[in-house]
């Protein structure tokens, strides 16, 4: 047997003869001459190493068991090719594909719902979510491991195309019974006397906290406790271990329920932006474009917000 020598022309000739019952009728259906169809069948039988047709009556051709087995395989091949063509069409039209979306840790409070909305709007596109701190997300961009990313401050490298997609406020949180809660204006010195609970080095929130405290304190020292996650930070603040500058989007539930309050200090809330970005050298597929445009079109409506500004101390 020489299956690698089988051609689609040979298989079409066999199928047409099986359906019409004769080489002459098959030739008419295929727009060929009977000798041409006969030649295709002869080559196919040589490639298979078996007889594929026999006479079943006056002028009629019928499939042998080997011929029937070959046509069954041809049906599977044609179905696979048809499926591949449909998939290619969907890929080219942006209805299918795989898109890797990176989100910094703070974004994990809204990213799952955003991905669920994406999948509902584009069910043929597989959106893979990757969550990490700022350094990890930038590193993934540098390694071409992400197609799109959402973060609070675009990186210097790699060079990226950047689009703002929503306001990203940062607040200082404290437990409801804190000594500074409820004040209309809090002096910088009062803040600097507190212990600040912060994220790890490399976190965008940590960078923002450091810049803010250095600015209002004119470089004065302050005490910090480093914790690895926003969830741990929230629990530590509720337990009275200290206060924290944190993304408002990470504490919406706690502010609305009254388990935490925000402090009215100078320059707060710090209003940053969420950005949607991708490398400038990214080969943008239709699927990536569809996901990008969906996120951009939402204009931040997927971002959580406190009810009636809830939680203000």
C-alpha positions as CSV (number, residue, x, y, z in Angstrom):
1,X,0.0,0.0,0.0
2,X,1.1,3.5,-0.8
3,X,-1.4,5.8,1.1
4,X,0.9,8.8,0.7
5,X,0.3,8.6,-3.1
6,X,-3.5,8.8,-2.8
7,X,-5.0,12.1,-4.2
8,X,-8.3,13.9,-3.7
9,X,-9.0,13.4,-7.4
10,X,-8.7,9.7,-7.0
11,X,-11.0,9.6,-4.0
12,X,-13.6,11.9,-5.8
13,X,-13.6,9.5,-8.8
14,X,-14.3,6.6,-6.5
15,X,-17.1,8.4,-4.6
16,X,-18.7,9.5,-7.8
17,X,-18.7,6.0,-9.3
18,X,-20.1,4.6,-6.1
19,X,-22.9,7.2,-6.1
20,X,-23.8,7.0,-9.8
21,X,-23.1,3.3,-10.4
22,X,-21.0,3.8,-13.6
23,X,-17.8,5.3,-14.9
24,X,-19.7,7.0,-17.7
25,X,-22.1,8.8,-15.3
26,X,-19.3,9.6,-12.9
27,X,-17.3,11.2,-15.8
28,X,-20.3,13.4,-16.6
29,X,-20.7,14.4,-13.0
30,X,-17.0,15.3,-12.7
31,X,-16.7,17.0,-16.0
32,X,-14.1,14.4,-17.2
33,X,-13.9,11.8,-19.8
34,X,-14.6,8.1,-18.9
35,X,-10.9,7.1,-19.7
36,X,-9.8,9.9,-17.3
37,X,-12.0,8.5,-14.5
38,X,-10.8,5.0,-15.3
39,X,-7.2,6.1,-15.0
40,X,-7.9,7.7,-11.6
41,X,-9.5,4.5,-10.3
42,X,-6.7,2.4,-11.6
43,X,-4.1,4.5,-9.9
44,X,-6.1,4.5,-6.7
45,X,-6.3,0.7,-6.7
46,X,-2.6,0.5,-7.3
47,X,-1.9,2.8,-4.4
48,X,-4.2,0.8,-2.1
49,X,-3.1,-2.6,-3.3
50,X,-6.7,-3.9,-3.6
51,X,-9.6,-4.0,-5.9
52,X,-12.1,-1.3,-5.0
53,X,-15.0,-1.9,-7.5
54,X,-16.7,-4.8,-9.1
55,X,-19.6,-5.2,-11.5
56,X,-22.9,-5.5,-9.7
57,X,-25.1,-5.9,-12.7
58,X,-25.5,-4.7,-16.3
59,X,-23.2,-1.7,-16.6
60,X,-23.2,-1.1,-12.8
61,X,-20.2,-0.7,-10.6
62,X,-20.3,-1.5,-6.9
63,X,-17.9,-1.0,-4.0
64,X,-15.9,-3.9,-2.7
65,X,-15.5,-4.0,1.1
66,X,-12.0,-2.4,0.6
67,X,-13.6,0.3,-1.5
68,X,-16.3,0.9,1.2
69,X,-13.6,1.2,3.9
70,X,-11.7,3.7,1.8
71,X,-14.7,5.9,1.2
72,X,-15.5,5.8,4.9
73,X,-12.0,7.2,5.6
74,X,-12.6,9.8,2.9
75,X,-15.7,10.9,4.6
76,X,-13.8,11.4,7.9
77,X,-11.1,13.4,5.9
78,X,-13.7,15.6,4.3
79,X,-15.4,16.3,7.6
80,X,-12.1,17.2,9.2
81,X,-11.2,19.5,6.3
82,X,-14.6,21.2,6.5
83,X,-14.2,21.7,10.3
84,X,-10.7,23.1,9.7
85,X,-12.1,25.5,7.1
86,X,-14.8,26.7,9.4
87,X,-12.2,27.2,12.2
88,X,-9.9,29.1,9.9
89,X,-12.8,31.3,8.8
90,X,-13.7,32.0,12.5
91,X,-10.0,32.8,13.3
92,X,-9.8,35.2,10.4
93,X,-13.0,36.9,11.4
94,X,-12.1,37.2,15.1
95,X,-14.7,34.8,16.2
96,X,-12.2,32.2,17.5
97,X,-8.7,32.1,18.9
98,X,-6.7,32.2,22.1
99,X,-5.8,35.5,23.8
100,X,-3.6,35.7,26.9
101,X,-4.7,38.6,29.2
102,X,-2.3,39.7,31.9
103,X,-3.7,41.6,34.9
104,X,-1.8,43.0,37.9
105,X,-2.7,41.6,41.3
106,X,-5.1,44.5,42.2
107,X,-7.1,43.8,39.1
108,X,-8.1,40.3,40.3
109,X,-11.1,41.9,42.0
110,X,-12.7,42.7,38.6
111,X,-10.8,40.6,36.1
112,X,-12.8,37.3,36.5
113,X,-16.1,39.1,35.8
114,X,-14.5,40.9,32.8
115,X,-13.3,37.6,31.4
116,X,-16.8,36.1,31.9
117,X,-18.3,39.0,30.0
118,X,-15.7,38.5,27.3
119,X,-16.5,34.9,26.9
120,X,-20.3,35.6,26.8
121,X,-19.7,38.2,24.0
122,X,-17.1,36.1,22.1
123,X,-17.8,32.4,23.0
124,X,-15.4,31.2,20.3
125,X,-12.4,33.0,21.8
126,X,-10.5,31.4,24.7
127,X,-9.3,34.2,27.1
128,X,-6.5,32.9,29.4
129,X,-6.1,35.1,32.5
130,X,-2.7,35.6,34.0
131,X,-2.5,37.5,37.4
132,X,0.8,38.7,38.9
133,X,2.3,41.8,40.5
134,X,3.6,44.6,38.4
135,X,7.1,43.2,38.0
136,X,5.8,39.8,37.0
137,X,3.4,41.3,34.5
138,X,6.0,43.4,32.9
139,X,8.4,40.4,32.8
140,X,5.7,38.4,31.0
141,X,5.3,41.2,28.5
142,X,9.0,41.3,27.9
143,X,9.0,37.5,27.2
144,X,6.1,37.8,24.8
145,X,4.0,35.7,27.2
146,X,1.1,38.1,27.2
147,X,-1.0,39.4,24.3
148,X,-2.8,42.2,26.3
149,X,-2.3,43.5,29.8
150,X,-4.2,45.7,32.3
151,X,-2.2,47.7,34.8
152,X,-2.1,51.0,36.6
153,X,1.1,52.4,35.2
154,X,2.5,51.5,31.8
155,X,6.1,50.2,31.8
156,X,9.0,52.0,30.1
157,X,10.1,48.7,28.5
158,X,8.9,47.0,26.5
159,X,7.5,49.7,24.3
160,X,3.7,49.5,24.4
161,X,0.6,50.8,22.8
162,X,-1.4,52.2,25.7
163,X,-5.1,53.1,26.2
164,X,-6.8,54.4,29.4
165,X,-9.8,52.4,30.2
166,X,-11.0,53.7,33.6
167,X,-10.3,55.6,36.7
168,X,-8.3,53.8,39.4
169,X,-8.6,55.6,42.8
170,X,-6.4,54.8,45.7
171,X,-7.4,55.4,49.3
172,X,-6.1,55.0,52.8
173,X,-8.1,52.5,54.8
174,X,-8.5,52.0,58.5
175,X,-10.9,50.1,60.9
176,X,-14.1,52.0,61.8
177,X,-12.9,52.8,65.4
178,X,-9.5,54.2,64.4
179,X,-8.4,57.4,66.0
180,X,-8.3,59.2,62.7
181,X,-11.6,58.0,61.4
182,X,-14.2,60.6,60.9
183,X,-11.9,63.6,60.7
184,X,-12.5,66.0,57.8
185,X,-8.8,66.7,57.3
186,X,-5.9,64.8,58.7
187,X,-2.5,66.3,59.0
188,X,0.5,64.7,57.4
189,X,2.2,64.3,60.8
190,X,-0.7,62.3,62.1
191,X,-0.5,59.9,59.2
192,X,3.2,59.5,59.5
193,X,2.8,58.4,63.1
194,X,0.8,55.4,61.9
195,X,2.1,52.0,60.9
196,X,1.6,51.5,57.2
197,X,0.9,48.0,55.9
198,X,2.2,47.6,52.4
199,X,2.6,45.2,49.5
200,X,6.0,43.6,48.5
201,X,8.7,45.4,46.5
202,X,7.7,45.5,42.9
203,X,4.1,46.1,43.6
204,X,2.6,49.2,41.9
205,X,0.6,50.0,45.1
206,X,3.9,49.9,47.1
207,X,5.5,52.3,44.7
208,X,2.5,54.7,44.9
209,X,2.4,54.5,48.7
210,X,6.1,55.3,49.0
211,X,5.8,58.3,46.6
212,X,2.8,59.6,48.5
213,X,4.3,59.4,52.0
214,X,7.6,60.8,50.8
215,X,5.8,63.8,49.3
216,X,3.5,64.6,52.2
217,X,6.2,64.0,54.8
218,X,8.9,65.7,52.9
219,X,11.1,62.6,53.3
220,X,10.3,62.0,57.0
221,X,10.6,58.3,58.1
222,X,7.6,56.1,58.7
223,X,7.0,52.6,59.9
224,X,5.9,49.8,57.5
225,X,4.9,46.2,57.7
226,X,5.1,44.2,54.5
227,X,2.5,41.7,53.6
228,X,2.2,39.7,50.4
229,X,-1.4,40.1,49.3
230,X,-4.2,42.6,49.4
231,X,-6.4,40.2,51.2
232,X,-3.9,39.9,54.0
233,X,-3.5,43.6,54.2
234,X,-7.2,44.1,54.5
235,X,-7.4,41.6,57.3
236,X,-4.5,43.2,59.1
237,X,-6.1,46.6,58.9
238,X,-9.4,45.3,60.2
239,X,-7.5,43.7,63.1
240,X,-5.9,47.1,64.0
241,X,-2.4,46.2,63.0
242,X,-2.0,49.5,61.0
243,X,-3.5,51.4,58.1
244,X,-2.8,51.0,54.4
245,X,-2.9,52.9,51.1
246,X,-4.6,50.6,48.7
247,X,-6.6,50.5,45.5
248,X,-10.3,51.3,46.2
249,X,-11.3,48.5,43.8
250,X,-9.8,46.0,46.3
251,X,-11.9,47.1,49.3
252,X,-15.3,48.0,47.8
253,X,-17.1,45.2,49.6
254,X,-15.5,46.1,53.0
255,X,-16.2,49.8,52.5
256,X,-19.9,49.2,51.7
257,X,-20.3,46.8,54.6
258,X,-18.6,49.2,57.1
259,X,-15.8,46.9,58.0
260,X,-13.3,49.5,56.8
261,X,-13.4,53.2,56.3
262,X,-11.3,55.6,54.3
263,X,-9.3,58.5,55.8
264,X,-9.7,62.0,54.6
265,X,-6.0,62.9,54.2
266,X,-4.3,65.4,52.0
267,X,-4.4,64.5,48.3
268,X,-6.7,61.6,48.7
269,X,-8.1,59.7,46.9
270,X,-5.2,59.5,44.5
271,X,-6.9,59.2,41.1
272,X,-4.8,57.1,38.8
273,X,-5.9,55.3,35.6
274,X,-6.2,51.7,34.5
275,X,-4.6,51.1,31.2
276,X,-5.0,48.4,28.5
277,X,-1.8,47.8,26.6
278,X,0.1,45.6,24.3
279,X,3.6,45.5,22.9
280,X,4.1,47.8,19.9
281,X,5.6,44.8,18.0
282,X,2.7,42.5,18.8
283,X,1.2,40.7,15.8
284,X,-2.4,41.5,16.4
285,X,-4.7,38.7,15.4
286,X,-8.5,39.3,14.8
287,X,-9.1,37.6,18.2
288,X,-6.8,39.9,20.0
289,X,-8.4,42.9,18.3
290,X,-11.9,41.6,19.3
291,X,-10.8,41.3,23.0
292,X,-9.0,44.6,23.0
293,X,-12.0,46.5,21.5
294,X,-14.4,44.8,23.8
295,X,-12.5,45.9,26.9
296,X,-11.9,49.4,25.6
297,X,-15.6,49.9,24.7
298,X,-16.6,49.2,28.3
299,X,-14.9,52.4,29.4
300,X,-14.4,51.2,32.9
301,X,-18.0,50.1,33.5
302,X,-16.6,46.7,34.8
303,X,-14.7,48.5,37.7
304,X,-16.3,48.2,41.2
305,X,-17.3,51.3,43.1
306,X,-18.5,51.9,46.6
307,X,-22.2,52.5,47.0
308,X,-22.9,56.2,47.7
309,X,-19.2,56.6,48.4
310,X,-19.6,54.2,51.3
311,X,-17.0,53.8,54.0
312,X,-15.8,57.4,54.2
313,X,-14.4,57.9,57.7
